[in-house]
Amino acid sequence: MANVIVSLMMYSFMGGGLFCAIVGNILLVVSTATDYWMQYRLSGSFAHQGLWRYCMSGKCYMQTDSIAYWNATRAFMILSAMSCFAGIIAGILSFAHFSAFERFNRSFAAGIMFFVSTLFVLLAMAIYTGVTVNFLGKRFGDWRFSWSYILGWVALLMNFFAGIFYMCAYRMHECRRVTGPR
């Protein structure tokens, strides 16, 4: 009976982690692709910018400048989405038990991938925040971070909790494996 309860708890952690990871990955993609990381007033009209484009007076233009902090933010956001996707694949596979993979614990691998994704998005957000506050914030008097930027931070939290859930599932699996059936 206790073994069944532990299994149910383990699968609950994995299901919760998978839900958090899927939501986090969607938020990462939306945050990376949209143009509302920052809004500001320029020459009396409102403008907004993302990682790829900036928009002024109803027209959007590609960010053609190769500025290091944009490139770094873009790269870390893309790496974060890719590692989160890899974690989702490992997380889905962790529901299946194949004897050929006995030495490779997929729930542990999924948890690690979600933590790597969290690290990448943290680096991206830190770089963008630091440069924006120290450079662009002084250039534009009336500015604010916008919803795409906020989605990046929410994605960070979702990926972090997905990693926590999968590590809890891994620990439960290891405790069940070490104690064995009773």
Salt bridges, closest charged atoms under 4 A:
ASP35 OD2 - ARG53 NH2 2.51
ASP142 OD2 - ARG41 NE 3.35
GLU174 OE1 - ARG177 NH2 2.76
